């Protein structure tokens, strides 16, 4: 008779290990300060990357960790953007911190309502529902031009200085400081979520949603919770875009924005928060360079890059780098 032993994994110990910060992580966030000193003329682009990274993190929480496929998450991004803009343009309230929190709360509230529908569909139906909701929101904003400005965009936005001291300047120093700080806080919140028992439950739902009720997991509540959180973070990203650019356009609600953030996740790697940040960085840097070279056909090169990543690095750039590092150590 064989003496076969199995090693049980202690979830609490696993969570503690995952929660520890590595030197590489610390170096990554310190490197985010480099644009202030080495690339000061690109600070506005850097702030847009930070906004896109926060939006990508929000989608990764539901796509990469919970397995909720969405093609309409720009709905929440746009709700946050318009909320922050309307507070200033229509209500005369331009205080950035409270405006941003209200934008996130509004998007989260809509996300909570939508989550009751999301948890009842799967696979292709889920994709169609999220896509349909996104398109409906876009057309609603277009039809309500008296409120949103329609295709002309929302005008008259005036964001006050942060804490009454730091005015948004033309060079982007305040904008990048602000967006980077919010991105870091959003990342900390997302990191805490995924490295918790709740995060483990989300992974279980992603791997096999049918087995979760058998172990007593209220999987629908978990999905509703993470969808609401994701919507709120997307709203924060949209509010950031409005506050740093003083404009809101229908494009913030467009299908193109929803599709772009999925491309960012595929490039960086889903189910990895740093993959979302890396994907946003690569996508926007490549777009900035290629659109300057060829404004009409730059999406051709984005498509080509996406195909290369999918074929040769199916787990994204971050997954490919991790595998390469493992081979180097081996």
C-alpha positions, 0 to 999 in steps of 0.5 A, spaced: 500 500 500 502 506 497 503 512 502 501 518 498 500 524 502 497 531 499 499 537 501 493 542 503 494 549 501 492 554 507 488 560 504 490 565 509 497 563 508 496 564 501 493 571 502 499 573 506 504 571 501 500 575 495 499 581 500 507 582 501 510 587 496 516 585 492 522 590 491 520 590 483 513 592 485 516 598 489 521 600 483 515 600 478 511 605 482 517 609 483 519 609 476 512 612 475 515 618 478 520 619 472 516 623 467 516 629 472 524 629 471 525 626 464 519 627 460 516 633 463 513 635 456 509 628 456 506 629 462 499 630 459 500 624 456 502 620 462 496 623 465 492 620 460 495 613 461 494 613 468 486 614 467 486 609 462 490 604 467 485 605 472 479 604 467 483 598 465 484 595 472 476 596 473 475 592 467 480 587 469 476 586 476 470 583 472 474 580 466 480 577 469 478 575 476 470 574 475 470 572 468 465 577 466 466 579 459 464 586 457 464 590 451 460 596 454 464 598 460 465 605 457 458 606 460 460 607 467 466 611 465 462 616 461 457 616 467 463 618 471 465 623 466 459 626 465 457 627 472 464 630 474 462 635 468 455 636 470 457 638 477 461 644 474 458 646 468 450 646 471 451 646 478 457 650 479 461 645 483 468 644 481 471 642 487 475 636 484 476 631 490 468 631 492 466 631 485 471 625 483 467 621 489 460 623 487 462 621 479 465 614 482 458 613 487 454 615 481 457 610 476 457 605 482 450 606 483 448 605 476 453 599 476 449 596 482 442 596 478 445 593 472 448 587 476 442 584 477 441 583 470 448 581 469 448 575 474 442 572 470 446 571 463 452 568 461 457 567 455 454 570 448 448 573 452 452 577 457 456 580 451 450 582 448 447 585 454 453 589 456 454 591 449 447 593 448 447 597 455 453 601 452 450 603 446 443 605 449 447 609 454 451 612 448 444 614 444 441 617 450 446 622 452 446 624 444 439 625 444 439 629 451 443 634 448 440 640 452 444 636 458 450 633 455 451 637 449 450 632 444 456 631 439 458 638 441 460 636 448 459 639 454 462 646 455 463 651 461 467 646 465 471 649 471 475 645 476 478 648 482 485 648 484 486 641 488 485 643 496 485 650 494 492 650 492 494 646 486 491 649 480 491 645 473 496 647 469 498 647 462 504 643 462 500 637 466 504 637 473 498 637 477 494 633 472 499 627 472 500 628 480 493 628 481 491 622 476 497 618 479 495 619 486 488 616 484 491 611 480 495 608 486 489 608 491 485 605 486 490 600 485 491 599 492 484 598 493 484 593 487 490 589 490 486 588 497 480 585 493 484 580 489 488 578 495 483 576 500 478 571 501 473 575 496 478 575 491 479 567 492 471 566 491 472 570 484 477 566 482 473 560 483 467 563 480 471 564 474 474 557 473 467 554 475 461 558 476 456 551 477 461 548 483 461 555 487 453 554 490 455 547 492 460 549 497 455 554 500 458 560 496 453 566 494 456 567 487 451 572 485 452 576 491 459 576 489 458 578 482 454 583 484 459 586 489 465 586 484 461 589 478 458 595 482 466 596 485 468 595 478 463 600 475 465 605 481 472 605 479 471 606 472 467 612 474 473 615 478 477 614 471 471 618 467 471 623 472 479 624 472 478 625 465 473 630 465 477 634 471 484 634 467 481 636 460 475 640 462 471 637 457 466 631 456 465 628 449 460 623 447 466 619 445 467 617 453 461 613 452 463 610 445 464 602 444 471 604 441 473 606 448 470 599 451 473 595 445 480 599 447 480 597 454 479 590 452 485 590 447 489 594 453 488 588 458 489 583 452 496 586 451 498 586 458 495 580 461 488 579 464 487 577 471 494 581 473 493 588 475 499 590 473 498 587 466 492 592 466 497 598 467 502 595 463 497 594 457 494 601 458 502 604 458 503 600 451 497 601 448 497 609 449 504 610 447 504 606 441 498 610 439 501 616 440 507 614 436 503 611 430 498 616 430 504 621 429 507 617 423 500 615 420 494 619 423 489 614 418 492 607 419 495 607 426 490 602 428 493 597 423 499 596 427 495 596 433 491 590 430 498 587 428 501 588 435 495 585 438 495 578 433 503 578 435 501 578 442 495 573 442 499 568 438 506 568 441 504 571 448 497 568 450 497 571 457 499 578 455 506 581 455 506 581 463 505 573 462 510 573 457 515 577 461 514 572 467 515 566 463 521 569 460 524 570 467 522 563 470 526 560 464 532 565 465 532 563 473 531 556 471 
